[in-house]
Amino acid sequence: MSKKWIICVIITIIIGIALGVGLAIYSSNNNQTEDIDLLSGKELADSEDNKTNLLQQNYNNTLETSAIDTNISSNAILIKKTYYEACDHLIRETEDIPEELVSKTEEEVREVFSNWKLEEYSPTQIILYKSEKGNCGEHYFVQDHNGVIGIYTKDEYGVKTLKEDTEILTQYLPEEDIANLKAGVEIIGNTNLIEFLEDYE
């Protein structure tokens, strides 16, 4: 065998080995990329599952919070509106929510106030309404009674009943006021009555 032939064979073997190593490295890199892609896909799927679970938990928490938020707060107010047919007056009373109503649902409030119409229900405010046949009980007649200002109530038929005597002496009032109080002054509403009496104190 000639020297040239031997060199060609050696070169061919070296090239073959180099090609084999190159293919092995290339194949190995492809497998790693596929593994990375597969791993990334699995991580992505797990990540999506986690997001879905978090969204579901948040939704459930929101529902629970909403359910709690619709119950009556301890800071709520109760407004009672009563319409009196005899005098055509609407009396509105506002009070703090009674302790026994705190955390009650709308349905429970309806049961407690079954003889009222529930006009509004929220965690901070309840408005109730009802109609009564009589008068509102806030029709007053103020008149001189034994030297002091006397307060009378008037029913739907105009009948006066002495409710109480004040400590305000009429003899020291101006003549015009004395004349008015002898004739009597009709006043409607508790607030108006208080304001009227304050003018003489």
Backbone torsions as a table, in degrees:
resi	resn	phi	psi	omega
1	MET	NA	138.7	-176.6
2	SER	-82.6	161.7	-178.8
3	LYS	-61.1	-38.6	-178.8
4	LYS	-63.1	-40.6	-178.4
5	TRP	-64.7	-41.9	179.9
6	ILE	-62.9	-42.9	-179.7
7	ILE	-63.5	-40.7	178.8
8	CYS	-62.2	-41.6	-178.9
9	VAL	-65.3	-43.4	-179.1
10	ILE	-63.2	-44.2	-180.0
11	ILE	-62.2	-42.2	180.0
12	THR	-62.6	-41.7	179.7
13	ILE	-64.3	-43.1	-179.9
14	ILE	-62.7	-43.6	178.6
15	ILE	-62.7	-41.1	179.3
16	GLY	-62.7	-44.2	179.4
17	ILE	-63.0	-44.0	-179.2
18	ALA	-61.4	-42.8	178.7
19	LEU	-63.8	-41.5	179.8
20	GLY	-62.3	-45.6	179.0
21	VAL	-63.0	-43.3	179.9
22	GLY	-59.8	-46.0	178.6
23	LEU	-63.5	-38.6	179.5
24	ALA	-64.0	-43.5	179.5
25	ILE	-64.8	-44.8	-179.6
26	TYR	-61.1	-44.8	179.8
27	SER	-63.0	-41.5	179.8
28	SER	-62.8	-43.3	179.2
29	ASN	-63.4	-39.5	178.6
30	ASN	-62.9	-42.4	179.6
31	ASN	-63.8	-40.3	179.1
32	GLN	-63.7	-40.9	179.5
33	THR	-63.8	-43.0	178.0
34	GLU	-62.5	-40.9	178.9
35	ASP	-63.2	-42.5	178.8
36	ILE	-63.0	-44.4	178.8
37	ASP	-60.2	-43.4	179.3
38	LEU	-63.9	-43.6	-179.9
39	LEU	-63.4	-43.5	179.4
40	SER	-62.4	-40.5	178.5
41	GLY	-62.8	-41.8	179.5
42	LYS	-67.1	-44.4	178.2
43	GLU	-61.2	-39.3	179.6
44	LEU	-63.5	-42.8	179.1
45	ALA	-63.6	-44.3	178.1
46	ASP	-61.6	-41.6	179.5
47	SER	-61.4	-43.5	178.9
48	GLU	-63.9	-39.9	177.7
49	ASP	-61.6	-43.1	179.2
50	ASN	-62.0	-42.3	178.8
51	LYS	-62.5	-43.2	179.6
52	THR	-61.5	-43.9	179.1
53	ASN	-62.7	-42.7	179.0
54	LEU	-62.9	-43.3	178.6
55	LEU	-61.7	-41.9	179.6
56	GLN	-63.7	-43.1	178.6
57	GLN	-62.9	-43.3	179.1
58	ASN	-62.1	-41.2	179.2
59	TYR	-62.6	-44.8	179.1
60	ASN	-63.2	-42.4	178.4
61	ASN	-62.4	-39.7	179.2
62	THR	-63.4	-42.8	178.9
63	LEU	-62.2	-43.5	179.8
64	GLU	-63.7	-44.7	179.5
65	THR	-62.2	-42.3	179.4
66	SER	-61.1	-40.3	-179.8
67	ALA	-64.3	-40.2	179.3
68	ILE	-68.2	-43.0	-176.0
69	ASP	-64.0	-21.0	-178.7
70	THR	-86.1	-5.6	176.2
71	ASN	-83.1	157.6	-175.8
72	ILE	-67.7	131.4	177.9
73	SER	-82.0	156.3	178.1
74	SER	-71.2	-14.9	178.9
75	ASN	-96.2	6.8	-176.1
76	ALA	-71.7	163.7	174.8
77	ILE	-119.1	152.8	179.4
78	LEU	-114.6	123.3	179.5
79	ILE	-114.9	123.2	178.6
80	LYS	-111.7	121.4	178.1
81	LYS	-111.3	123.8	-180.0
82	THR	-122.7	124.2	177.3
83	TYR	-98.5	126.7	-179.8
84	TYR	-104.6	115.3	-174.0
85	GLU	-66.1	-37.7	-174.6
86	ALA	-64.5	-37.2	-178.2
87	CYS	-111.0	-1.7	178.2
88	ASP	60.0	39.4	178.7
89	HIS	-115.0	145.7	175.4
90	LEU	-111.2	117.0	180.0
91	ILE	-102.6	130.2	-178.3
92	ARG	-116.9	121.9	179.2
93	GLU	-117.2	132.3	179.4
94	THR	-116.5	133.8	179.0
95	GLU	-145.3	161.8	174.4
96	ASP	-66.6	152.1	-178.7
97	ILE	-65.2	130.8	176.5
98	PRO	-62.5	146.1	-176.0
99	GLU	-56.7	-34.8	-177.0
100	GLU	-70.5	-11.8	179.3
101	LEU	-95.2	-12.0	-178.6
102	VAL	-60.7	132.8	-179.9
103	SER	73.2	8.5	177.7
104	LYS	-76.8	150.6	176.6
105	THR	-86.5	171.1	179.4
106	GLU	-59.4	-42.1	-178.6
107	GLU	-64.3	-39.6	179.7
108	GLU	-67.1	-37.4	177.8
109	VAL	-64.6	-41.3	177.6
110	ARG	-58.8	-39.1	-179.8
111	GLU	-67.1	-42.0	-178.8
112	VAL	-64.5	-40.7	-178.4
113	PHE	-109.8	56.9	-175.0
114	SER	-67.0	-22.9	179.8
115	ASN	-93.0	8.4	176.6
116	TRP	-116.7	155.5	172.1
117	LYS	-93.2	127.2	178.8
118	LEU	-83.7	105.5	-177.5
119	GLU	-84.0	-35.0	-179.2
120	GLU	-149.0	139.0	177.7
121	TYR	-136.0	122.5	173.2
122	SER	-148.7	166.0	179.9
123	PRO	-59.1	-21.1	-176.0
124	THR	-109.5	-9.9	-175.1
125	GLN	-156.0	136.5	172.5
126	ILE	-123.0	130.2	175.9
127	ILE	-118.4	123.9	-179.5
128	LEU	-115.1	150.3	-179.8
129	TYR	-139.6	141.4	170.5
130	LYS	-152.8	162.8	-179.2
131	SER	-116.5	137.2	178.7
132	GLU	-122.6	151.2	-177.0
133	LYS	-79.5	-33.4	-175.4
134	GLY	-76.1	-160.1	176.0
135	ASN	-101.0	174.3	-169.1
136	CYS	-77.1	-11.9	-179.5
137	GLY	79.2	8.3	179.2
138	GLU	-115.9	30.0	175.2
139	HIS	-102.1	114.1	-174.7
140	TYR	-118.0	155.6	174.6
141	PHE	-130.9	117.1	-177.2
142	VAL	-104.2	128.8	-172.5
143	GLN	-151.9	155.0	174.8
144	ASP	-64.0	129.8	179.6
145	HIS	-139.2	105.8	179.5
146	ASN	55.7	40.3	174.9
147	GLY	86.5	0.0	175.9
148	VAL	-128.3	167.9	176.7
149	ILE	-78.8	120.5	177.4
150	GLY	-102.0	142.7	179.2
151	ILE	-108.9	123.6	179.4
152	TYR	-114.4	149.3	170.6
153	THR	-100.8	153.0	177.4
154	LYS	-123.7	130.4	177.4
155	ASP	-86.8	-175.5	-176.9
156	GLU	-65.0	-16.0	179.8
157	TYR	-97.6	0.9	179.1
158	GLY	86.3	7.5	179.9
159	VAL	-76.7	127.5	-178.3
160	LYS	-94.5	140.3	176.7
161	THR	-134.2	130.5	179.7
162	LEU	-66.1	123.0	179.2
163	LYS	-92.0	-49.2	178.9
164	GLU	-167.7	158.7	172.1
165	ASP	-99.8	140.8	175.1
166	THR	-88.9	179.2	176.4
167	GLU	-99.2	11.9	-177.7
168	ILE	-85.3	115.2	179.3
169	LEU	-78.0	131.9	-177.5
170	THR	-81.2	-22.6	-174.7
171	GLN	-65.6	-22.0	-178.3
172	TYR	-96.1	3.3	-179.3
173	LEU	-85.0	158.9	175.6
174	PRO	-58.6	152.8	-175.7
175	GLU	-56.8	-39.3	-179.7
176	GLU	-61.7	-43.5	179.0
177	ASP	-65.6	-39.3	178.8
178	ILE	-61.5	-43.0	179.7
179	ALA	-63.1	-43.2	178.8
180	ASN	-62.3	-41.8	-177.8
181	LEU	-72.9	-27.7	175.2
182	LYS	-67.3	-39.6	178.4
183	ALA	-74.9	-32.8	-179.0
184	GLY	100.8	142.4	-178.7
185	VAL	-122.2	127.5	178.6
186	GLU	-89.0	131.3	-178.9
187	ILE	-132.2	135.8	178.2
188	ILE	-115.6	125.2	176.0
189	GLY	102.8	137.5	-179.8
190	ASN	-60.6	-42.2	-178.6
191	THR	-62.1	-44.2	179.3
192	ASN	-64.0	-36.5	178.5
193	LEU	-64.8	-45.9	179.9
194	ILE	-61.3	-45.1	179.6
195	GLU	-62.7	-40.3	179.7
196	PHE	-61.2	-47.1	-178.1
197	LEU	-68.1	-34.2	178.8
198	GLU	-61.9	-28.8	178.9
199	ASP	-66.0	-21.0	-177.8
200	TYR	-103.8	-2.0	-177.7
201	GLU	-89.1	NA	NA
